[in-house]
Amino acid sequence: MDGSDPPAAASPSAAAAAGDDDDERAAAPAAQPERCEALAGAIAGVLGGALQEHEACAAATARSQGELAAAVDRLNGELDKLLENAPSPVIMQQATRICSIRKRVLALNMLLRSIQRRIDNIDRIVSTGVTSGIALLR
């Protein structure tokens, strides 16, 4: 026997044992769907709470995004109304006023720089003069 020979006839007790294995195998496919359903039920029980919480958060996020989009649209509409209702002379007056204030601030800044330069010059003269004055007193 080199392994390629057909198997020899088995004894009657071996045939009966093989028949029992066949019955179990035939019953096994019927039990597999029940096992799958039990496994699916266990997974659903474990993950069910987390999935429900996730779905609630996703629904809340969708509602929040809808509210945000509505608020942005409302604000955009209000801005359009304000721009339509604001006459351009009023806008021009405000722009002129802002330019005038800017010019006054720049002029004041130049005046303060000039004053600071004068103070620095006086300080330099006083500090060198004190040294010169001490020399003159001797």
The first five atom37 places (N, CA, C, CB, O) and aatype in JSON, in Angstrom:
{
  "aatype": [12, 3, 7, 15, 3, 14, 14, 0, 0, 0, 15, 14, 15, 0, 0, 0, 0, 0, 7, 3, 3, 3, 3, 6, 1, 0, 0, 0, 14, 0, 0, 5, 14, 6, 1, 4, 6, 0, 10, 0, 7, 0, 9, 0, 7, 19, 10, 7, 7, 0, 10, 5, 6, 8, 6, 0, 4, 0, 0, 0, 16, 0, 1, 15, 5, 7, 6, 10, 0, 0, 0, 19, 3, 1, 10, 2, 7, 6, 10, 3, 11, 10, 10, 6, 2, 0, 14, 15, 14, 19, 9, 12, 5, 5, 0, 16, 1, 9, 4, 15, 9, 1, 11, 1, 19, 10, 0, 10, 2, 12, 10, 10, 1, 15, 9, 5, 1, 1, 9, 3, 2, 9, 3, 1, 9, 19, 15, 16, 7, 19, 16, 15, 7, 9, 0, 10, 10, 1],
  "atom_mask": [
    [1, 1, 1, 1, 1],
    [1, 1, 1, 1, 1],
    [1, 1, 1, 0, 1],
    [1, 1, 1, 1, 1],
    [1, 1, 1, 1, 1],
    [1, 1, 1, 1, 1],
    [1, 1, 1, 1, 1],
    [1, 1, 1, 1, 1],
    [1, 1, 1, 1, 1],
    [1, 1, 1, 1, 1],
    [1, 1, 1, 1, 1],
    [1, 1, 1, 1, 1],
    [1, 1, 1, 1, 1],
    [1, 1, 1, 1, 1],
    [1, 1, 1, 1, 1],
    [1, 1, 1, 1, 1],
    [1, 1, 1, 1, 1],
    [1, 1, 1, 1, 1],
    [1, 1, 1, 0, 1],
    [1, 1, 1, 1, 1],
    [1, 1, 1, 1, 1],
    [1, 1, 1, 1, 1],
    [1, 1, 1, 1, 1],
    [1, 1, 1, 1, 1],
    [1, 1, 1, 1, 1],
    [1, 1, 1, 1, 1],
    [1, 1, 1, 1, 1],
    [1, 1, 1, 1, 1],
    [1, 1, 1, 1, 1],
    [1, 1, 1, 1, 1],
    [1, 1, 1, 1, 1],
    [1, 1, 1, 1, 1],
    [1, 1, 1, 1, 1],
    [1, 1, 1, 1, 1],
    [1, 1, 1, 1, 1],
    [1, 1, 1, 1, 1],
    [1, 1, 1, 1, 1],
    [1, 1, 1, 1, 1],
    [1, 1, 1, 1, 1],
    [1, 1, 1, 1, 1],
    [1, 1, 1, 0, 1],
    [1, 1, 1, 1, 1],
    [1, 1, 1, 1, 1],
    [1, 1, 1, 1, 1],
    [1, 1, 1, 0, 1],
    [1, 1, 1, 1, 1],
    [1, 1, 1, 1, 1],
    [1, 1, 1, 0, 1],
    [1, 1, 1, 0, 1],
    [1, 1, 1, 1, 1],
    [1, 1, 1, 1, 1],
    [1, 1, 1, 1, 1],
    [1, 1, 1, 1, 1],
    [1, 1, 1, 1, 1],
    [1, 1, 1, 1, 1],
    [1, 1, 1, 1, 1],
    [1, 1, 1, 1, 1],
    [1, 1, 1, 1, 1],
    [1, 1, 1, 1, 1],
    [1, 1, 1, 1, 1],
    [1, 1, 1, 1, 1],
    [1, 1, 1, 1, 1],
    [1, 1, 1, 1, 1],
    [1, 1, 1, 1, 1],
    [1, 1, 1, 1, 1],
    [1, 1, 1, 0, 1],
    [1, 1, 1, 1, 1],
    [1, 1, 1, 1, 1],
    [1, 1, 1, 1, 1],
    [1, 1, 1, 1, 1],
    [1, 1, 1, 1, 1],
    [1, 1, 1, 1, 1],
    [1, 1, 1, 1, 1],
    [1, 1, 1, 1, 1],
    [1, 1, 1, 1, 1],
    [1, 1, 1, 1, 1],
    [1, 1, 1, 0, 1],
    [1, 1, 1, 1, 1],
    [1, 1, 1, 1, 1],
    [1, 1, 1, 1, 1],
    [1, 1, 1, 1, 1],
    [1, 1, 1, 1, 1],
    [1, 1, 1, 1, 1],
    [1, 1, 1, 1, 1],
    [1, 1, 1, 1, 1],
    [1, 1, 1, 1, 1],
    [1, 1, 1, 1, 1],
    [1, 1, 1, 1, 1],
    [1, 1, 1, 1, 1],
    [1, 1, 1, 1, 1],
    [1, 1, 1, 1, 1],
    [1, 1, 1, 1, 1],
    [1, 1, 1, 1, 1],
    [1, 1, 1, 1, 1],
    [1, 1, 1, 1, 1],
    [1, 1, 1, 1, 1],
    [1, 1, 1, 1, 1],
    [1, 1, 1, 1, 1],
    [1, 1, 1, 1, 1],
    [1, 1, 1, 1, 1],
    [1, 1, 1, 1, 1],
    [1, 1, 1, 1, 1],
    [1, 1, 1, 1, 1],
    [1, 1, 1, 1, 1],
    [1, 1, 1, 1, 1],
    [1, 1, 1, 1, 1],
    [1, 1, 1, 1, 1],
    [1, 1, 1, 1, 1],
    [1, 1, 1, 1, 1],
    [1, 1, 1, 1, 1],
    [1, 1, 1, 1, 1],
    [1, 1, 1, 1, 1],
    [1, 1, 1, 1, 1],
    [1, 1, 1, 1, 1],
    [1, 1, 1, 1, 1],
    [1, 1, 1, 1, 1],
    [1, 1, 1, 1, 1],
    [1, 1, 1, 1, 1],
    [1, 1, 1, 1, 1],
    [1, 1, 1, 1, 1],
    [1, 1, 1, 1, 1],
    [1, 1, 1, 1, 1],
    [1, 1, 1, 1, 1],
    [1, 1, 1, 1, 1],
    [1, 1, 1, 1, 1],
    [1, 1, 1, 1, 1],
    [1, 1, 1, 1, 1],
    [1, 1, 1, 1, 1],
    [1, 1, 1, 0, 1],
    [1, 1, 1, 1, 1],
    [1, 1, 1, 1, 1],
    [1, 1, 1, 1, 1],
    [1, 1, 1, 0, 1],
    [1, 1, 1, 1, 1],
    [1, 1, 1, 1, 1],
    [1, 1, 1, 1, 1],
    [1, 1, 1, 1, 1],
    [1, 1, 1, 1, 1]
  ],
  "atom_positions": [
    [[0.82, -1.17, 0.0], [0.0, 0.0, 0.0], [0.87, 1.24, 0.0], [-0.94, -0.01, 1.19], [1.64, 1.5, 0.93]],
    [[0.74, 1.97, -1.04], [1.56, 3.16, -1.17], [0.78, 4.45, -0.93], [2.18, 3.19, -2.52], [1.32, 5.52, -1.18]],
    [[-0.47, 4.38, -0.46], [-1.27, 5.55, -0.15], [-2.19, 5.91, -1.29], [0.0, 0.0, 0.0], [-3.12, 6.7, -1.09]],
    [[-1.96, 5.34, -2.5], [-2.85, 5.64, -3.61], [-3.92, 4.57, -3.76], [-2.06, 5.78, -4.89], [-4.82, 4.7, -4.59]],
    [[-3.82, 3.49, -2.95], [-4.81, 2.42, -2.98], [-6.1, 2.9, -2.32], [-4.27, 1.15, -2.28], [-6.04, 3.68, -1.37]],
    [[-7.27, 2.45, -2.81], [-8.52, 2.82, -2.16], [-8.58, 2.2, -0.78], [-9.74, 2.37, -3.0], [-8.01, 1.13, -0.56]],
    [[-9.26, 2.85, 0.18], [-9.33, 2.31, 1.54], [-10.07, 0.99, 1.54], [-10.01, 3.31, 2.48], [-10.98, 0.76, 0.75]],
    [[-9.68, 0.14, 2.43], [-10.3, -1.17, 2.55], [-11.64, -1.03, 3.24], [-9.38, -2.15, 3.32], [-11.88, -0.03, 3.92]],
    [[-12.49, -1.98, 3.09], [-13.81, -1.95, 3.71], [-13.64, -1.97, 5.2], [-14.69, -3.14, 3.25], [-12.85, -2.75, 5.73]],
    [[-14.36, -1.12, 5.87], [-14.23, -1.0, 7.31], [-15.13, -2.01, 7.98], [-14.56, 0.42, 7.79], [-16.02, -2.58, 7.36]],
    [[-14.87, -2.23, 9.25], [-15.68, -3.16, 10.02], [-17.06, -2.54, 10.26], [-14.99, -3.53, 11.37], [-17.19, -1.33, 10.11]],
    [[-18.08, -3.31, 10.61], [-19.42, -2.79, 10.82], [-19.46, -1.76, 11.95], [-20.38, -3.92, 11.13], [-20.23, -0.8, 11.87]],
    [[-18.65, -1.93, 12.99], [-18.67, -0.95, 14.08], [-18.07, 0.37, 13.62], [-17.91, -1.5, 15.31], [-18.51, 1.43, 14.06]],
    [[-17.07, 0.32, 12.75], [-16.47, 1.53, 12.2], [-17.46, 2.22, 11.29], [-15.17, 1.2, 11.45], [-17.51, 3.45, 11.26]],
    [[-18.26, 1.45, 10.54], [-19.26, 2.03, 9.66], [-20.34, 2.71, 10.49], [-19.87, 0.96, 8.74], [-20.83, 3.77, 10.1]],
    [[-20.7, 2.15, 11.6], [-21.72, 2.75, 12.47], [-21.19, 4.04, 13.07], [-22.15, 1.77, 13.58], [-21.93, 5.02, 13.18]],
    [[-19.92, 4.05, 13.47], [-19.31, 5.25, 14.04], [-19.24, 6.33, 12.99], [-17.9, 4.95, 14.6], [-19.48, 7.5, 13.29]],
    [[-18.92, 5.96, 11.76], [-18.87, 6.93, 10.69], [-20.26, 7.48, 10.42], [-18.28, 6.3, 9.42], [-20.39, 8.65, 10.07]],
    [[-21.29, 6.66, 10.56], [-22.66, 7.11, 10.37], [-23.04, 8.13, 11.43], [0.0, 0.0, 0.0], [-23.76, 9.08, 11.12]],
    [[-22.59, 7.96, 12.66], [-22.88, 8.91, 13.72], [-22.23, 10.27, 13.41], [-22.39, 8.37, 15.09], [-22.83, 11.32, 13.64]],
    [[-21.0, 10.23, 12.89], [-20.31, 11.46, 12.53], [-21.08, 12.19, 11.42], [-18.87, 11.17, 12.08], [-21.17, 13.42, 11.43]],
    [[-21.62, 11.42, 10.47], [-22.38, 12.03, 9.38], [-23.64, 12.7, 9.91], [-22.73, 10.99, 8.32], [-24.04, 13.77, 9.44]],
    [[-24.29, 12.05, 10.91], [-25.51, 12.64, 11.49], [-25.19, 13.96, 12.19], [-26.18, 11.64, 12.49], [-25.94, 14.93, 12.09]],
    [[-24.04, 13.99, 12.91], [-23.65, 15.22, 13.6], [-23.32, 16.33, 12.6], [-22.44, 14.97, 14.51], [-23.65, 17.5, 12.8]],
    [[-22.66, 15.91, 11.5], [-22.31, 16.89, 10.48], [-23.56, 17.43, 9.79], [-21.37, 16.28, 9.44], [-23.63, 18.6, 9.43]],
    [[-24.54, 16.58, 9.61], [-25.79, 17.0, 8.99], [-26.54, 17.95, 9.92], [-26.68, 15.77, 8.64], [-27.18, 18.89, 9.45]],
    [[-26.46, 17.71, 11.22], [-27.13, 18.58, 12.19], [-26.35, 19.88, 12.41], [-27.31, 17.84, 13.52], [-26.95, 20.88, 12.8]],
    [[-25.05, 19.89, 12.16], [-24.21, 21.05, 12.4], [-24.61, 22.25, 11.52], [-22.76, 20.69, 12.14], [-24.68, 23.36, 12.04]],
    [[-24.9, 22.07, 10.22], [-25.31, 23.24, 9.45], [-26.6, 23.85, 9.99], [-25.48, 22.86, 7.98], [-26.78, 25.06, 9.9]],
    [[-27.48, 23.07, 10.52], [-28.71, 23.61, 11.08], [-28.42, 24.39, 12.36], [-29.72, 22.48, 11.36], [-29.13, 25.36, 12.66]],
    [[-27.4, 24.0, 13.11], [-27.06, 24.68, 14.35], [-26.24, 25.94, 14.1], [-26.3, 23.73, 15.28], [-26.22, 26.84, 14.95]],
    [[-25.55, 26.04, 12.96], [-24.71, 27.2, 12.67], [-25.5, 28.5, 12.59], [-23.97, 26.98, 11.38], [-25.04, 29.49, 13.16]],
    [[-26.65, 28.57, 11.94], [-27.4, 29.83, 11.95], [-27.81, 30.24, 13.37], [-28.65, 29.7, 11.08], [-27.83, 31.43, 13.69]],
    [[-28.13, 29.26, 14.21], [-28.49, 29.59, 15.59], [-27.28, 30.18, 16.32], [-29.02, 28.33, 16.33], [-27.41, 31.13, 17.09]],
    [[-26.11, 29.6, 16.06], [-24.88, 30.13, 16.68], [-24.59, 31.54, 16.18], [-23.69, 29.19, 16.38], [-24.21, 32.41, 16.96]],
    [[-24.77, 31.77, 14.88], [-24.53, 33.1, 14.31], [-25.5, 34.12, 14.91], [-24.68, 33.07, 12.77], [-25.11, 35.24, 15.23]],
    [[-26.76, 33.71, 15.06], [-27.74, 34.61, 15.64], [-27.41, 34.93, 17.09], [-29.15, 34.01, 15.53], [-27.58, 36.06, 17.55]],
    [[-26.95, 33.92, 17.81], [-26.57, 34.13, 19.21], [-25.36, 35.06, 19.3], [-26.26, 32.77, 19.9], [-25.31, 35.95, 20.15]],
    [[-24.39, 34.85, 18.42], [-23.21, 35.72, 18.39], [-23.59, 37.15, 18.02], [-22.16, 35.17, 17.4], [-23.11, 38.1, 18.62]],
    [[-24.46, 37.28, 17.02], [-24.91, 38.61, 16.61], [-25.66, 39.3, 17.75], [-25.79, 38.52, 15.36], [-25.51, 40.5, 17.96]],
    [[-26.48, 38.54, 18.46], [-27.2, 39.11, 19.6], [-26.26, 39.57, 20.7], [0.0, 0.0, 0.0], [-26.48, 40.61, 21.32]],
    [[-25.21, 38.79, 20.96], [-24.24, 39.18, 21.98], [-23.49, 40.44, 21.56], [-23.24, 38.02, 22.23], [-23.29, 41.34, 22.38]],
    [[-23.08, 40.51, 20.32], [-22.38, 41.7, 19.82], [-23.29, 42.92, 19.89], [-21.88, 41.48, 18.37], [-22.87, 44.0, 20.29]],
    [[-24.54, 42.73, 19.48], [-25.49, 43.84, 19.52], [-25.72, 44.29, 20.96], [-26.82, 43.45, 18.86], [-25.88, 45.49, 21.21]],
    [[-25.75, 43.36, 21.89], [-25.93, 43.73, 23.3], [-24.76, 44.51, 23.84], [0.0, 0.0, 0.0], [-24.94, 45.47, 24.6]],
    [[-23.55, 44.12, 23.46], [-22.35, 44.8, 23.94], [-22.21, 46.18, 23.3], [-21.11, 43.95, 23.66], [-21.92, 47.16, 23.99]],
    [[-22.4, 46.25, 21.99], [-22.18, 47.5, 21.27], [-23.43, 48.36, 21.14], [-21.64, 47.2, 19.91], [-23.35, 49.5, 20.68]],
    [[-24.58, 47.84, 21.53], [-25.83, 48.56, 21.35], [-25.84, 49.91, 22.02], [0.0, 0.0, 0.0], [-26.25, 50.91, 21.41]],
    [[-25.41, 49.97, 23.27], [-25.4, 51.24, 24.0], [-24.48, 52.26, 23.35], [0.0, 0.0, 0.0], [-24.83, 53.43, 23.21]],
    [[-23.3, 51.81, 22.97], [-22.34, 52.72, 22.34], [-22.87, 53.22, 20.99], [-20.97, 52.03, 22.15], [-22.71, 54.39, 20.65]],
    [[-23.5, 52.33, 20.23], [-24.05, 52.74, 18.94], [-25.19, 53.74, 19.11], [-24.54, 51.51, 18.16], [-25.29, 54.71, 18.35]],
    [[-26.05, 53.51, 20.09], [-27.15, 54.45, 20.34], [-26.61, 55.81, 20.75], [-28.09, 53.91, 21.41], [-27.12, 56.84, 20.29]],
    [[-25.6, 55.83, 21.6], [-25.0, 57.09, 22.03], [-24.37, 57.81, 20.83], [-23.94, 56.84, 23.12], [-24.5, 59.03, 20.68]],
    [[-23.68, 57.04, 19.99], [-23.06, 57.63, 18.8], [-24.11, 58.2, 17.86], [-22.21, 56.59, 18.05], [-23.93, 59.29, 17.32]],
    [[-25.22, 57.48, 17.67], [-26.28, 57.96, 16.8], [-26.91, 59.22, 17.37], [-27.35, 56.87, 16.61], [-27.25, 60.14, 16.62]],
    [[-27.07, 59.29, 18.69], [-27.63, 60.49, 19.32], [-26.7, 61.68, 19.13], [-27.88, 60.25, 20.82], [-27.15, 62.78, 18.84]],
    [[-25.39, 61.45, 19.29], [-24.42, 62.54, 19.07], [-24.42, 62.99, 17.62], [-23.0, 62.09, 19.49], [-24.34, 64.18, 17.34]],
    [[-24.49, 62.05, 16.7], [-24.52, 62.4, 15.28], [-25.78, 63.2, 14.94], [-24.44, 61.13, 14.4], [-25.72, 64.15, 14.16]],
    [[-26.91, 62.81, 15.51], [-28.15, 63.55, 15.27], [-28.07, 64.95, 15.86], [-29.36, 62.79, 15.86], [-28.52, 65.92, 15.24]],
    [[-27.49, 65.08, 17.07], [-27.33, 66.39, 17.69], [-26.39, 67.27, 16.86], [-26.78, 66.25, 19.12], [-26.64, 68.47, 16.71]],
    [[-25.34, 66.69, 16.32], [-24.41, 67.44, 15.48], [-25.1, 67.92, 14.21], [-23.18, 66.58, 15.13], [-24.9, 69.06, 13.78]],
    [[-25.9, 67.07, 13.61], [-26.64, 67.45, 12.4], [-27.61, 68.59, 12.7], [-27.4, 66.23, 11.81], [-27.74, 69.53, 11.91]],
    [[-28.3, 68.51, 13.85], [-29.21, 69.6, 14.23], [-28.44, 70.89, 14.46], [-30.0, 69.23, 15.51], [-28.86, 71.96, 14.01]],
    [[-27.3, 70.79, 15.15], [-26.47, 71.97, 15.43], [-25.98, 72.6, 14.14], [-25.29, 71.59, 16.32], [-25.98, 73.83, 14.02]],
    [[-25.55, 71.79, 13.19], [-25.08, 72.32, 11.92], [-26.22, 73.0, 11.16], [-24.47, 71.21, 11.07], [-26.01, 74.02, 10.49]],
    [[-27.4, 72.45, 11.25], [-28.56, 73.08, 10.62], [-28.88, 74.42, 11.25], [0.0, 0.0, 0.0], [-29.17, 75.38, 10.54]],
    [[-28.81, 74.49, 12.59], [-29.05, 75.75, 13.28], [-27.98, 76.79, 12.92], [-29.08, 75.53, 14.79], [-28.29, 77.96, 12.73]],
    [[-26.74, 76.34, 12.84], [-25.65, 77.24, 12.47], [-25.83, 77.78, 11.06], [-24.29, 76.53, 12.59], [-25.64, 78.97, 10.81]],
    [[-26.21, 76.92, 10.13], [-26.43, 77.36, 8.75], [-27.58, 78.35, 8.69], [-26.71, 76.15, 7.83], [-27.51, 79.34, 7.96]],
    [[-28.63, 78.1, 9.46], [-29.77, 79.04, 9.49], [-29.34, 80.38, 10.07], [-30.93, 78.45, 10.31], [-29.75, 81.43, 9.56]],
    [[-28.53, 80.37, 11.14], [-28.07, 81.62, 11.75], [-27.19, 82.4, 10.8], [-27.32, 81.33, 13.05], [-27.29, 83.63, 10.72]],
    [[-26.31, 81.71, 10.08], [-25.43, 82.39, 9.12], [-26.27, 83.01, 7.99], [-24.38, 81.41, 8.53], [-26.02, 84.14, 7.57]],
    [[-27.26, 82.27, 7.52], [-28.13, 82.81, 6.47], [-28.9, 84.03, 6.98], [-29.11, 81.73, 5.98], [-29.04, 85.02, 6.26]],
    [[-29.39, 83.96, 8.23], [-30.12, 85.09, 8.81], [-29.22, 86.31, 8.93], [-30.69, 84.7, 10.19], [-29.62, 87.42, 8.57]],
    [[-28.0, 86.12, 9.44], [-27.07, 87.24, 9.58], [-26.67, 87.82, 8.22], [-25.83, 86.79, 10.33], [-26.51, 89.03, 8.08]],
    [[-26.52, 86.97, 7.24], [-26.19, 87.43, 5.89], [-27.33, 88.29, 5.35], [-25.91, 86.24, 4.95], [-27.09, 89.33, 4.73]],
    [[-28.56, 87.86, 5.57], [-29.71, 88.65, 5.14], [-29.78, 89.99, 5.85], [0.0, 0.0, 0.0], [-30.07, 91.01, 5.22]],
    [[-29.51, 89.99, 7.16], [-29.52, 91.24, 7.91], [-28.43, 92.19, 7.42], [-29.34, 90.96, 9.41], [-28.66, 93.4, 7.31]],
    [[-27.27, 91.65, 7.12], [-26.18, 92.49, 6.6], [-26.56, 93.09, 5.25], [-24.89, 91.68, 6.47], [-26.3, 94.26, 4.98]],
    [[-27.17, 92.28, 4.4], [-27.62, 92.8, 3.1], [-28.63, 93.93, 3.29], [-28.23, 91.67, 2.25], [-28.57, 94.94, 2.59]],
    [[-29.56, 93.75, 4.24], [-30.55, 94.81, 4.5], [-29.87, 96.07, 5.01], [-31.59, 94.32, 5.52], [-30.23, 97.18, 4.6]],
    [[-28.9, 95.91, 5.91], [-28.2, 97.08, 6.43], [-27.47, 97.83, 5.33], [-27.23, 96.67, 7.52], [-27.47, 99.06, 5.29]],
    [[-26.84, 97.08, 4.45], [-26.11, 97.73, 3.36], [-27.05, 98.41, 2.37], [-25.24, 96.7, 2.63], [-26.72, 99.45, 1.81]],
    [[-28.22, 97.81, 2.17], [-29.19, 98.42, 1.27], [-29.79, 99.68, 1.9], [-30.3, 97.43, 0.92], [-30.01, 100.67, 1.2]],
    [[-30.06, 99.64, 3.2], [-30.71, 100.75, 3.88], [-29.77, 101.9, 4.21], [-31.36, 100.25, 5.14], [-30.21, 103.03, 4.39]],
    [[-28.49, 101.62, 4.3], [-27.53, 102.67, 4.65], [-27.27, 103.51, 3.41], [-26.2, 102.06, 5.21], [-26.71, 103.02, 2.43]],
    [[-27.66, 104.77, 3.45], [-27.39, 105.61, 2.29], [-25.89, 105.86, 2.16], [-28.16, 106.94, 2.38], [-25.18, 105.94, 3.16]],
    [[-25.44, 105.99, 0.96], [-24.01, 106.16, 0.75], [-23.49, 107.48, 1.3], [-23.71, 106.06, -0.72], [-22.33, 107.52, 1.69]],
    [[-24.27, 108.58, 1.37], [-23.72, 109.79, 1.99], [-23.35, 109.57, 3.46], [-24.72, 110.93, 1.88], [-22.37, 110.13, 3.95]],
    [[-24.14, 108.75, 4.16], [-23.82, 108.47, 5.56], [-22.51, 107.7, 5.65], [-24.96, 107.66, 6.23], [-21.66, 108.0, 6.49]],
    [[-22.35, 106.74, 4.78], [-21.11, 105.97, 4.78], [-19.93, 106.88, 4.43], [-21.2, 104.79, 3.77], [-18.86, 106.76, 5.03]],
    [[-20.13, 107.77, 3.47], [-19.06, 108.68, 3.08], [-18.71, 109.64, 4.22], [-19.46, 109.47, 1.82], [-17.54, 109.96, 4.42]],
    [[-19.72, 110.11, 4.95], [-19.46, 110.99, 6.09], [-18.61, 110.27, 7.13], [-20.78, 111.48, 6.72], [-17.66, 110.83, 7.68]],
    [[-18.97, 109.03, 7.41], [-18.2, 108.27, 8.4], [-16.78, 108.02, 7.91], [-18.9, 106.92, 8.7], [-15.83, 108.11, 8.69]],
    [[-16.62, 107.72, 6.64], [-15.28, 107.51, 6.09], [-14.47, 108.79, 6.17], [-15.37, 107.03, 4.63], [-13.28, 108.75, 6.49]],
    [[-15.09, 109.94, 5.88], [-14.4, 111.22, 5.97], [-14.0, 111.51, 7.41], [-15.28, 112.35, 5.43], [-12.9, 111.99, 7.68]],
    [[-14.9, 111.22, 8.33], [-14.62, 111.43, 9.75], [-13.44, 110.56, 10.2], [-15.87, 111.11, 10.6], [-12.56, 111.03, 10.92]],
    [[-13.44, 109.3, 9.78], [-12.34, 108.4, 10.15], [-11.02, 108.91, 9.58], [-12.62, 106.95, 9.66], [-9.99, 108.87, 10.26]],
    [[-11.03, 109.39, 8.33], [-9.79, 109.93, 7.72], [-9.32, 111.16, 8.48], [-10.02, 110.27, 6.24], [-8.12, 111.33, 8.69]],
    [[-10.26, 112.02, 8.89], [-9.91, 113.22, 9.65], [-9.27, 112.86, 10.99], [-11.14, 114.09, 9.87], [-8.27, 113.46, 11.39]],
    [[-9.86, 111.89, 11.66], [-9.3, 111.45, 12.95], [-7.91, 110.86, 12.74], [-10.23, 110.4, 13.63], [-7.0, 111.1, 13.54]],
    [[-7.74, 110.11, 11.68], [-6.43, 109.51, 11.39], [-5.38, 110.6, 11.16], [-6.52, 108.59, 10.15], [-4.26, 110.51, 11.66]],
    [[-5.74, 111.64, 10.39], [-4.8, 112.73, 10.14], [-4.44, 113.45, 11.43], [-5.39, 113.73, 9.14], [-3.28, 113.82, 11.64]],
    [[-5.42, 113.65, 12.31], [-5.15, 114.33, 13.58], [-4.23, 113.48, 14.46], [-6.46, 114.64, 14.32], [-3.35, 114.01, 15.13]],
    [[-4.44, 112.18, 14.45], [-3.57, 111.3, 15.25], [-2.15, 111.33, 14.69], [-4.12, 109.84, 15.25], [-1.19, 111.38, 15.47]],
    [[-2.0, 111.3, 13.37], [-0.66, 111.37, 12.78], [0.02, 112.69, 13.12], [-0.74, 111.2, 11.26], [1.22, 112.72, 13.42]],
    [[-0.73, 113.79, 13.07], [-0.15, 115.1, 13.41], [0.27, 115.14, 14.87], [-1.16, 116.24, 13.11], [1.33, 115.66, 15.2]],
    [[-0.55, 114.6, 15.74], [-0.22, 114.56, 17.16], [1.02, 113.69, 17.4], [-1.4, 114.03, 17.99], [1.86, 114.03, 18.22]],
    [[1.11, 112.59, 16.68], [2.28, 111.72, 16.8], [3.55, 112.45, 16.37], [2.08, 110.45, 15.95], [4.59, 112.32, 17.01]],
    [[3.47, 113.23, 15.27], [4.64, 114.0, 14.83], [5.02, 115.06, 15.86], [4.36, 114.66, 13.46], [6.2, 115.3, 16.11]],
    [[4.01, 115.7, 16.46], [4.27, 116.7, 17.5], [4.96, 116.06, 18.71], [2.96, 117.38, 17.93], [5.91, 116.62, 19.25]],
    [[4.47, 114.89, 19.12], [5.09, 114.2, 20.26], [6.53, 113.79, 19.94], [4.27, 112.96, 20.64], [7.38, 113.87, 20.83]],
    [[6.81, 113.38, 18.73], [8.19, 113.05, 18.35], [9.08, 114.29, 18.41], [8.23, 112.43, 16.94], [10.22, 114.23, 18.88]],
    [[8.54, 115.39, 17.93], [9.31, 116.64, 17.98], [9.61, 117.05, 19.42], [8.54, 117.77, 17.26], [10.73, 117.45, 19.74]],
    [[8.61, 116.93, 20.28], [8.81, 117.26, 21.69], [9.84, 116.33, 22.31], [7.47, 117.18, 22.47], [10.68, 116.78, 23.09]],
    [[9.78, 115.04, 21.98], [10.74, 114.07, 22.52], [12.15, 114.4, 22.07], [10.36, 112.64, 22.1], [13.09, 114.3, 22.86]],
    [[12.32, 114.8, 20.81], [13.65, 115.19, 20.33], [14.17, 116.41, 21.08], [13.59, 115.48, 18.82], [15.35, 116.46, 21.43]],
    [[13.32, 117.4, 21.34], [13.72, 118.59, 22.08], [14.13, 118.23, 23.5], [12.59, 119.61, 22.09], [15.11, 118.75, 24.03]],
    [[13.35, 117.34, 24.13], [13.69, 116.91, 25.5], [15.02, 116.19, 25.5], [12.58, 115.99, 26.09], [15.84, 116.4, 26.4]],
    [[15.25, 115.34, 24.51], [16.53, 114.63, 24.42], [17.68, 115.62, 24.23], [16.51, 113.62, 23.25], [18.74, 115.47, 24.84]],
    [[17.49, 116.63, 23.4], [18.53, 117.65, 23.2], [18.8, 118.41, 24.5], [18.1, 118.65, 22.09], [19.96, 118.64, 24.85]],
    [[17.75, 118.8, 25.21], [17.92, 119.52, 26.48], [18.66, 118.64, 27.47], [16.55, 119.95, 27.06], [19.56, 119.1, 28.17]],
    [[18.28, 117.36, 27.53], [18.94, 116.43, 28.45], [20.42, 116.3, 28.11], [18.26, 115.05, 28.41], [21.26, 116.28, 29.01]],
    [[20.75, 116.21, 26.83], [22.14, 116.11, 26.4], [22.91, 117.39, 26.76], [22.21, 115.83, 24.88], [24.05, 117.33, 27.23]],
    [[22.28, 118.53, 26.54], [22.95, 119.8, 26.86], [23.17, 119.92, 28.36], [22.12, 120.99, 26.36], [24.23, 120.37, 28.8]],
    [[22.16, 119.53, 29.15], [22.29, 119.63, 30.6], [23.37, 118.69, 31.11], [20.94, 119.33, 31.29], [24.19, 119.07, 31.95]],
    [[23.37, 117.45, 30.6], [24.37, 116.51, 31.1], [25.79, 116.92, 30.68], [24.07, 115.1, 30.58], [26.72, 116.74, 31.47]],
    [[25.98, 117.45, 29.49], [27.32, 117.92, 29.1], [27.63, 119.26, 29.75], [27.42, 118.04, 27.58], [28.79, 119.55, 30.04]],
    [[26.61, 120.09, 29.97], [26.81, 121.38, 30.6], [27.18, 121.26, 32.05], [0.0, 0.0, 0.0], [27.95, 122.07, 32.57]],
    [[26.64, 120.26, 32.72], [26.97, 120.06, 34.13], [28.44, 119.71, 34.22], [26.1, 118.95, 34.77], [29.12, 120.17, 35.13]],
    [[28.92, 118.91, 33.33], [30.33, 118.56, 33.32], [31.16, 119.8, 33.01], [30.63, 117.44, 32.31], [32.2, 120.03, 33.62]],
    [[30.7, 120.58, 32.05], [31.41, 121.83, 31.7], [31.31, 122.83, 32.83], [30.83, 122.45, 30.42], [32.29, 123.52, 33.12]],
    [[30.16, 122.91, 33.48], [29.99, 123.84, 34.6], [30.87, 123.51, 35.78], [0.0, 0.0, 0.0], [31.38, 124.4, 36.45]],
    [[31.05, 122.24, 36.03], [31.95, 121.81, 37.1], [33.37, 122.22, 36.76], [31.86, 120.28, 37.34], [34.11, 122.67, 37.63]],
    [[33.73, 122.06, 35.51], [35.07, 122.46, 35.07], [35.25, 123.98, 35.19], [35.32, 122.01, 33.62], [36.33, 124.46, 35.53]],
    [[34.17, 124.7, 34.91], [34.27, 126.15, 34.99], [34.42, 126.64, 36.45], [33.02, 126.79, 34.34], [35.06, 127.65, 36.71]],
    [[33.83, 125.91, 37.38], [33.9, 126.31, 38.79], [35.29, 126.11, 39.35], [32.9, 125.51, 39.63], [35.61, 126.76, 40.34]],
    [[36.07, 125.33, 38.82], [37.4, 125.07, 39.33], [38.32, 126.1, 38.93], [37.91, 123.77, 38.9], [39.5, 126.04, 39.27]]
  ]
}
